[in-house]
Amino acid sequence: MPEFSNTIISLFDGLKKRQVTGEGGLLTGSDPSAFDVSDPLRLWIIQVGVIIMIDQLLSLGLGRMRQPKVIAEVLGGILLGPTAFGRIPGFTQHIFPSQSLPYLSLVANIGLCLFLFIVGLEIDASIIKRNARMSVIVSLAGIALPFGLGSALSIPLYHHFIDPSVQFTHFMLFTGVAYSITAFPVLCRILTELKLLDTTVGIIVLSAGVGNDVVGWSLLALSVALVNASSGLTALWVLLTCVAFTIFLLLVVKRAMLWLARATGSTDDGPTMFYMTVVMILLWACAFFTDIVGVNPIFGAFLAGIIVPREGGLAIALTEKLEDMISIVFLPLYFTLSGLNTNLGLLNDGITWAFTIAIICLSFFGKFGGCTIASRLSGFSWREASTIGSLMSCKGLVELIVLNVGLSAGILSPKVFSMFVLEALTLTFMTTPLVTVLYPPERRVIATSGGAPPQTRDDEGGDLDADKKSLMNEEQPWRYRFTVVLDKLEHMPCMMALTQLVRPPVPDFSSFTTVVSMSATSDPAPLKYRTPEVSISALRLIELSDRTSAIMKPFTADTLIHTDPLLGIFRMFGELNDLPVSSSLAIVPHDDLVCNVVDHAKRDASQLILLPWLPPCASIAETSEGATLGREKFDHNPFDVIFGTSTDKPASAIHSQFVRGVFAQSETDVALFVDPGNHLNTGAKTGGSYHIFLPFFGGPDDRLALEFVVQLCMNPKINATVVKMEKREIENMEIERPSTAHSDVKADTNSLVLAHQQGLTTSSIVGFPDTVYGQTNTQMHMQSETADSIIWSRYAGRDLSDPDIPGPLRAALSRIEFTNLASPIPLHAAIQRASMCQRVLVVTGRSKRLAVEDHHAELKDLVEEHRVVGHEVTSKTIGDVATAFVVSGCASAVVVLQAADVGMH
């Protein structure tokens, strides 16, 4: 009877005799680490705690070296074994006594079957089909040459270290399989860590790795069958039984599982409880069958994973339900068992070390040489071919599984087992640094569906940048190419509202018919007056974590871009509003999210990046009537409604770091839609119109904000108030004076001034360092002030009866009220002025660069007045002016703009 089944039976017999013991526990003076066959759980919990703690500590250090987690798990097992901690007197007897190992082995083997089931889920035949010719060549070369070298090396190894009772053919088979195997799960994680999933090299390696994995497990099943069979005829029957069972699973059970998945709705909404139950029964039934016929149960678990349908992301959903417990608990237990059987102290003489070095070198050069030559013959450069060879030489946990099977079958001696474990550890450790040297980022070739890198071109194939510059002039600074970032479902209302606002209406060119009729060949809409067609590029961001399910998602990106719910919602929004929307999907690690947004906007020649944000600050108590500045006071935390509970604030802080990263690295103008919880669509009684309020303090960001407001006011349903703010002392202050071209509006701010004088402090808000910009000087500030005056006079000081003003610009300016306002407390004054409007959308510059005023002290007063927490993150993200409006709650929404740092705006 195979070992796995025997272990279960023996443990069941022991548990039948279990009695109630240890009633007093520590209080009776009993040793909690003492092993009791009738109560093995206590020691098992201690063992699991020690194993997980060691693995996590090692992962912290090795993670900084960009090594896969399997390295830490293998090293942890070796350290806990006789190589290191086992040499401490009493450690093995108390923590890992021999009587407890069957229980530990049972749980570890259960976890191993679950892990092989997930490995089967990762195998996607479509990956091989996409690159069948090259991947098959690389895969076969990566199996044949290492298997031959391993078989040749097995001859001297057998004569020096293996007992003669072991058949040489069995030992040769296990040596060849160990040499030819490639760790596909570890390979996926290395490709993810090195950002190679979307490169030509990464795609070929994945395709070849899948084929190598399937062939490797088949060879292992054949080897186990030969070892367990009493004769050659028996081995043949075992092999034929396994082949028939595999065919039955692939042709019959796989179709039945697909039918059941569709019938239960598992392909649409994820696996149901019933379908999950059927899958688990199938998993253990396959493992049981392959075990009783004489093959290891892990082969049956692997086959069960292969036949699970891939439709609708079902395999990914199943992986998500299982992966955490497997990777945290089960796999470390298995590697610990390997470590307990690994004793590097047995490598204690020159001949042993000579063979160990030979094992390592031949294993590496067999894989590296075979895959490199095959790749070079397939058309890759030497650099790319050598990178493929280096990646395919990764061994990882798959070879350890093969070695453990050989050790438990008595084919490998403890010394040879330790030699091969060291070889697997060395080759896996070498993979990341070797690939980093051979294939640096600047040498990588990104794979595209069309086989060529994407080009930035307009619909007519012309120079997009030149066309963009010609359409953006001082008379008409419209932005018409937008990158819309979609990352979370709760951000969709923000993005749809902002996209709807930035859409310019179709202009009326009837006033220009005289100009047009002067030439029969003239453009009916001259370039100076032409409003270009809006182009919206929706970028869907999905964070790529180190989970197996996350690594499986890039393989389905081609289908995911059509089935992703966020992209589907936004595409429908575009169709309903007659907006052309192009979709893109990026599955990248968290550290690369910012770079991906910036690169996408640059590649797409976008003129404005649209970002969503839900700020983490919120009111913690009801404020007084005077502090609400005429608005309804907060009696609840609006952000708790948005996030569900206040415990979600760290997630908002992480998103704030992403937003600040885009602000810091973007070479494109950025607009951030801030939703403070007072939804923009609550003012239905206003008939669908919006009022925009812009406090203009000056600086490049405020100048961009002013141009943005002028563009928004091209929409007949939008009007705006633009107030030029000036900070003055009270004795020289004019409360508010109107611009010469527009109406007069008075504001009484005396009470605010007195309150500010009573509570004004000069201390600034303490926080972490914010976005770092280049050093400024007096000349830059003077140039910025001059640009402020020019843009203000261009819009606020113009006579609308001037016939030289283009029609669209005249229409926009007619809906804008320009005023001047001076106050010693400009934030309070601006908030009071904005509070006079209903359904107000505040537009402001971020003003982190070349800011005209320092508002830290006044913002602190506002925070204290409204008793708000979490404002530090908000201030660092959107600036002091926008934070003041979010804190006060007077705005339905806030749009914060930052100009690209490419000269004076």
KEGUBA-704717 format. One record per residue (C-alpha): x, y, z. Coordinates in steps of 0.2 Angstrom, whole numbers, plus 5000, padded with zeros to 4 digits. Layout:
N
XYZ
...
//
This chain:
905
500050005000
500750174996
501450285009
500150415009
498750295012
499650205025
500050365035
498150405035
497650235041
498950235055
498550405061
496650355061
497050205072
498050315084
496650445085
495350315089
496150285106
496250465110
495750505128
495450665137
497150715144
498050875150
496550945159
497551065169
498851115156
500151235162
499251255178
499651075183
501551095178
501450995162
502651035148
501651105133
502951045121
502850865127
502150755113
500650645117
499950535103
498250555110
498350745109
499550795095
498750965091
499751065105
501451015098
500851035080
500351215084
502051255092
502851175076
501851285064
502151445074
504051415074
504051375055
503051525050
504051645061
505751585054
505051595036
504351765038
505951835045
506951755031
505751825018
506052005025
507851995021
507851895005
506351994998
507552154998
508752044987
507252014975
507351834979
505751724978
504851674994
505351484990
507151524994
506651585012
505551435014
506851305009
508251395020
507051395034
506751215033
508651185032
508951295047
507651205057
508451035053
510050945058
511151075048
510851215061
509551215075
509551025076
511351045083
510651135098
510451005112
508650965115
507951065101
507450925089
506850815103
505650955110
505051035094
505150905081
505250735089
505150585078
503450525084
502650695079
503350685061
501950575054
500650705059
501650845052
501950745036
500050715034
499650905034
501150945023
500550815010
498850875011
499551055007
500650984994
499150904985
498251074986
499751164979
499851044964
498051074961
498451264960
499951224949
498651134937
497551284938
499051394932
499351284917
498451364902
498551274885
498151444876
499851504882
500751364872
499651394857
500051574855
501951534853
501851344849
503351324837
504651424848
504051364865
504051184860
505751194853
506451284869
505451164880
506051004872
507851064872
507751114890
507150934894
508250824882
509950894886
509850904905
509050734906
510550664896
511750754907
510850694923
510850514917
512750524913
513150594930
512050464939
513350334934
514750394946
513550454959
512750284960
514350194962
514950314975
513450354986
511950234982
511650064990
511749924977
510049864982
509350014973
509149974954
510250094944
508850124931
507750194945
509150304951
509550364934
507650404930
507550514946
509250604942
508650644925
506950704930
507750814943
508850894930
507550914917
506250994928
505851184928
504951264943
503451354933
502651434949
504351504955
504651554937
503051654936
503451754952
505251794946
504551854929
503351964939
504652034951
505852074936
504352154926
504652034911
502851964909
502452084894
504152054885
504551934871
505751844882
504451824896
503051754885
504251624877
504851574894
503051554901
502551454886
504051334887
503851324906
502051264904
502651124892
504151084903
503051064918
501850944910
503150834903
504150844919
502650784930
502350644917
504150584919
503950594938
502350484937
503250364926
504750354937
503650324953
502650184943
504250094939
504950104957
503250044964
503049904952
503649734956
504049694938
504049774921
502349704916
501649784932
502449954928
501649944910
499949914917
500150054930
500750174916
499250124904
498050144919
498650324922
498550364903
496750294902
496350394918
497050554911
496150534894
494550504904
494750664914
495250774899
493850704887
492350674899
492550744916
493250914909
491650934899
490550884913
491451014925
491151154911
489351104910
489151114929
490051274930
488851354917
487351274925
487751344943
488251514936
490051484942
490751554926
489851724929
489851754947
491351644954
491251464960
489651434970
489751334986
489051174977
490351194963
491751214976
491151054985
491150964968
492951024964
493650974981
492850804980
493550784962
495250844969
495450714982
494650574972
495950604958
497350604972
496650444980
496550354963
498350394957
498950344974
498150174975
498650124957
500450154962
500850334957
501050484969
499450574974
500150734969
499950684951
498050664953
497950834961
498850904946
497650824934
496150894944
496851064942
497051054923
495250994920
494451144929
493751264916
494551434913
493051514906
492551674915
494051674926
493451524936
495251454938
495751624945
494351634957
494651454964
496451494966
495951654976
494951544988
496451424992
498051514989
498351605006
498151455017
499251355006
500651475005
500651535023
500451365032
500451215021
501951245009
503151295024
502751135033
503251035017
504851125015
505251105034
505050915032
506350935017
507451035028
507350905042
507950775030
509350885023
510950885033
512350985025
513450915038
513550755028
514550855014
516150835024
517450775012
518250824996
517450694985
515750744991
515950924987
516750884970
515150794966
514050934973
514951064962
514750944947
512950924950
512651114951
513751154936
513051014925
511251054930
511451234926
512351214909
511151074904
509651194905
510551354901
511451274886
509951184879
508751324880
509951464874
510451364859
508651324855
508151504857
509551574846
509051454832
507251514834
507851694830
508151774847
509751874849
511151804860
510651914875
508851864874
509251684871
510451684886
509051764897
507851624892
509151494896
509451574913
507651584917
507251404912
508651344924
507651394939
507251244950
506351294965
505151194974
504651084960
506350994960
506250984979
504550884977
505450764965
506850744977
505750714992
504750584982
506450494978
506950504996
505350425003
505450294989
507250244995
508050294979
509050434985
510150425001
510150565013
511850625007
511350634989
509750714994
510650855003
511850874988
510350894976
509451014988
510951124988
510951124969
509151174968
509351314981
510951374972
510151384954
508551464961
509551594970
510651634954
509151664943
508651834948
510351924948
510851834932
509351884922
509552064929
511352074922
510951984905
509252074902
509252254909
507652364906
508452464892
508752304882
506952234884
505752214869
503952234874
502752114865
501252184857
499752104849
500252174832
502052134834
502652314835
502752444849
501252564849
501452724840
500652894845
499752954830
498153044826
496752974815
497553044799
499252984803
500053154805
501153234818
500053234834
501153344844
501153474831
499353474829
499053484848
500153634849
499353724835
497553694842
498153754859
498453944857
498254084869
496554124862
495953944863
496853844876
495653694875
496253514880
495453384871
496553224874
496253144891
496952994900
495552934913
496252824927
495052684933
495652584948
494152554960
492352544958
492052674971
493052804960
491852774945
490652914949
492153034951
492852994934
491152994925
490753164933
492353244928
492353164910
490653234908
491253414913
492753424902
491853374886
491753534876
490153564866
490053574847
490353764843
489253864832
490253924817
488854024809
489654184814
491154134803
490254104787
490854264779
492654214782
492354034776
491554094759
493054194755
493954034748
493053884741
494453774747
494453844765
494153734780
492353754786
493053774803
494753874802
496053804814
496053954825
494253924829
494153744827
493653644843
494453474841
493653304843
493853244861
494953084863
494752984880
495952844884
495252744899
496752664908
496152524919
497452484933
497552314942
498852294955
499952144953
500252064970
501351914974
499851794975
499651654962
497951724957
498651894953
500051814943
498751714933
497851874927
499051944915
498851774905
497051824903
497252014899
496651994881
494951934887
494952034903
495052204894
493352154886
492552084902
493252204916
491652284924
492452454926
492952464908
491252404903
490352534914
491452674907
491252614889
489452624891
489552794899
490552854883
489252774871
487752864881
488653034880
489353014862
491153014869
492452904860
493252794873
494852684869
495152554883
496852494890
497252384904
498852374914
499152234927
500752294936
501552284953
501052424965
502752514964
502452524945
500752604945
501352784944
502552754930
501252654920
500052804921
501352934917
502052824902
500352794896
499852974895
501553014887
501352874874
499552924870
499953114869
498653154882
498553334887
497653304904
497753154916
496053134925
496253054943
494953014956
495253034975
494253004991
495053105005
495353025022
494953175033
493253195041
492353285054
492353215071
491053325080
489653445076
490253615072
489453775077
488353875066
489654015063
490953885058
489853815045
489953975035
488053965030
488153785025
487353635033
488453565047
489153385047
488353275060
489153115053
490753065045
490453065026
492052965023
491452825034
489952815022
491152815007
492352685014
491152585024
492152605041
493552715047
494652565047
494852585029
495852745031
497552665028
496952605011
496552795007
498252845013
499052715001
497952784987
498552964992
500352904989
499852844972
499053014968
500553114974
501753004964
500753044948
500853234953
502753214956
503253114940
501953174927
502553274912
500753304908
499453424916
498453324930
496653354936
496153274952
494353254956
494053254975
492453184981
492153244999
490553155001
489353304996
488853224979
488853334964
487153264959
486153314974
485653474967
484353414955
483253564959
484453674950
483953604933
485553514929
486653674929
488253684938
489153834946
491053834947
492053934960
493953974957
494954064970
496454134960
497954154970
499254144956
500554024951
500653894937
499353784944
498153924946
498453984929
498053804922
496453804933
495853974926
496153904908
495153744914
493753844920
493653944904
493553784894
492153714906
491153864904
490953834885
489553724891
487953824892
487453734908
489053794917
489353964924
490754014935
491454144948
493254174948
493954274962
495754344962
496254324980
497554444989
498154425006
498254605015
498354665032
496754735040
497154925040
497554925021
496154805016
494754825004
493554695007
493054654989
493154754973
492454704957
493454684941
493154824928
492354714916
491054624928
489854654942
490154704959
489954584974
490154634992
490654515006
490654545025
492154465032
492454565048
491854425060
493054305052
494454435053
494154455072
494054275075
495654245065
496554385075
496054295091
496554125087
497954155074
499554055076
501154055066
501553875068
501453765053
500653595050
501953455054
501953315042
503053205031
504053275017
502953315002
503253314984
504953384980
505153504966
506653594959
507353754968
506553914963
507354094963
506754274963
506854284944
505654134942
504454204955
504454374945
504154284929
502754184937
501954344943
502054424926
501154274919
499854284932
499454464927
499454424908
498254284910
497154384921
497054524909
496754404895
495154344902
494554464916
495054624907
494354594890
492954684882
491654554876
491054674863
492754664854
492454574837
494254494838
493754384852
493354214845
491454164847
491754004858
492954114870
491654254870
490254134875
491354054889
491854224896
490054284896
489654154909
491054194920
491054324934
492754394938
493054484955
494454534966
494454504985
495754554998
495854485015
497054445029
496154275030
495954235012
495454055014
494054105026
493554235014
493554124999
492553985008
491254115013
491154184995
490954004988
489553965001
488454094993
488253974978
487253824977
487853654970
489653734969
491053644961
492753714967
494153714955
495853764962
497753744958
498753624969
500053764971
501453654978
502653744966
502953934965
501553964977
501154144980
500454134998
500854015013
499153955020
499753835033
499353945048
497553985042
497253805037
497653745055
496353875061
495053795049
495453625055
495253675073
493653765069
492853615060
493753485072
494353375057
495553235058
496653165044
496953335036
498853305035
498653175021
497453285012
498553435013
500053345006
499053274992
497953414986
498753574994
498153695007
496853784997
495853634991
496053555009
495153715016
493653685005
493653495009
493753535027
492353665027
491153555017
490553695007
490953614990
489953474981
491653424974
493353494971
494453484956
496353504959
497453544945
499353544943
500253604928
501653504920
503353574924
503853614907
504153804908
502953944912
501153904909
//
